[in-house]
Amino acid sequence: MFNPLALVADLFGLPTWLPTIVALAVFLYWYGARKLDFFKNRGAPYVEGALPFAGNFLNVVRHGFTDDLQRINKYGRMFGELHGSVPIWVIADPELVREVGIKEFSSFTNRRKAGFAFNPEFKKALHLVEDSEWKGIRNVMTHGFSSAKMKRMVPLIQHCADEFADSFQQYLDQNKEFEAKELCGNFTMDVIATTQFGIEVSSSKEAGNHELIKHVKLLFASLSIKNPVIMLTLFIPSTASLLERFGIGVFNSRAMSFISNYINRLCQLRSQKTEKPVNFLELMLSAYDEDLDDPKDTSISVIDDTTEYINKVKDWRNGKKTLSMHEIISNSILFFIAGYDTTSTAMCWMFHELAHNPDIQENLYQEIEETIAQYGSLTYDAVASMKYLDQVFCETTRMYPPAQRTDRICTEDCKIGGHLIRKGEILNIPIYGIHMNPDYWPEPEEFRPERFAKENAGDIVPYSYLAFGVGPRGCVGQRLAVLESKIGVVTALRRFRFVPSENAERHPKFNTLGTCSAINGIHLRVESRS
Ligand code: HEM
């Protein structure tokens, strides 16, 4: 067979392997560099210094998205950057955010699958599914997070909050400082386990000794830039589908199958019960429709003895709001992933700012005591009526949004900000960059809860507060996140005054994972209020 590379080697008297190596190197360079001019060709401003294969991603590895405001100042309200060789449109203007998130929602319904490969158990997670599949699951989930459902969850959350507040006592007794993120993480883990599955894991008491929690923590440990699956799919996104075909995903597969089997077992136990406890698993099971289970799907073992139970709940099931068992399992796992770190991040920054702003802490304490005196206890309505508490929560999540960016993928060509966005292209919304932009938030580094007071509502630029995202694809767990953060903080503040410890930093540095987590932790002490 004719081999042009062998002919070249022969012609120049070179070893036969050399032209092959050179051709391979040229191809690799072309492959890695083929998107470098993407934004130039589209006439859009773009972040300079992109490299073949890496694009601008080395900057993200170094700084996360903490320097988004600098990029916004330099490149304007809409610009491009390359994540590996994937072009990303960054829209940093509240009006454009509204356009993408609401007005043109039908063209931007889906989120990017992060380019990662996902474990089979996780593939039906709300976060990842698209179009009508997303709509179906979201319908059930929205129902689960209604205020009526939240009201019924208050006693479960309060129980976790009491154990959470108890956990500060030992630090007071021993006159020791503590790291707030870890303690808040124990609390949010307890809340998810009890509101999601109706199980008590007591992380606040036993520091995550429960087998389920150990495995959930393994899932989080997988989310690191050192994970080879993340690295590979980030730089060569086309490998994601190949990995998925072999059942390889970003998450620790042992932990995934442990959790999936655990949920399976819980479902079986539930099927034997006649009364309906208040938790999300129960809600999802009530929407279970075995006809939706794909018999060819071997990624999860479908439970076959729940039929009796399902028949029982058919009466009160809305015909359209149905889920397959795969969807129930994926979304049970998602609740841990979406709700644990985000909510504990918000809470620990609340404690941080309250500790460094004693006047604000005392004002909040006054509101809490007066409201509870009025309502008799910390009921759902009492929490809802604490206006200052809400301002403190909003201002905290403005300054420290647990997710620094979110994204959308374009499903139909659409013009945004004067640029044609083509089907398949990805948009990023720089939440942190917008929250820190003085055009929308004067002196953005200052912690000022009054920005969110009713009388100042007119000063807030619509769609400039985006901690929970935007539009129909925004955070489905917002109500739970806000409620549990408030109950946790109120319960702790009633017993303790929070103060900075000797190791506290006033402005802790964030990690670079795009989540506003303090790299060296949040170090505090408590003083007794009694
Ligand atoms: C303070 C805590 C939280 C914050 C700041 C937060 C923030 C966010 C953000 C920014 C998004 C993307 C929204 C968008 O793209 O427009 C999101 C999506 C999501 N969040 Fe949260 N979240 C929090 C807590 C929770 C909790 C407790 C749960 C559930 C237990 C949850 C479940 C979800 C889910 C399932 C999605 C995907 C929604 C969809 O694709 O339809 N989150 N969250």
Residues whose N, C-alpha, C, O or C-beta is under 5 A from the ligand:
A	BS01	HEM	L126 H127 F335 A338 G339 T342 T343 A346 P402 A403 T406 D407 L466 A467 F468 G469 V470 P472 R473 G474 C475 V476 G477 L480 A481
